[in-house]
Amino acid sequence: MGLFDFIKDAGKAIGLVDEAGAGERLVEEIRSLNLDVEDLSVGFSDGTAKISGRVKTQELREKVILAAGNVAGVEKVDDNLTVEQQAPQALFHTVERGDTLSAIAKKFYGSPMKYMVIFKANQPLLKDPDRIYPGQVLRIPEIKE
């Protein structure tokens, strides 16, 4: 649980121009990615998405946070999700201009060849390892050597 920062003007446009119905649109976005959240509820006010519900894993929790945060108009995600199976939180990385998954993998893992670890850790949010954009926030899981 906590508050996560995102770049308000970056991300998928789903019509968060006004606050009326914004929470429902964020719920639809999360559901469209087949992220399994029981009793999912999202409120939205002043650029902050407040998410509550229950998820099975920490990984799923992080993907739900990113699904909401990587939407244009969302500046913060207030996470109130309950996790059944606790685990250490992955690192988050905000993509900068010129970043590639290979460059990010080299920075975090010491090898550009481990880019698929990052790609897989961010599915279904990422559909193509060559399509990331500045301002997007990605999960960077710890890997065991």
Secondary structure, 3 states (H helix, E strand, C coil): CEEEECCCCCCECCCCCCCCCHHHHHHHHHHHCCCCCEEEEEEEECCEEEEEEEEEEHHHHHHHHHHHHCECCCCEEEEEEEEEECCCCCEEEECCCCCCHHHHHHHHHCCHHHHHHHHHHCCCCCCCCCCCCCCCEEEECCCCC
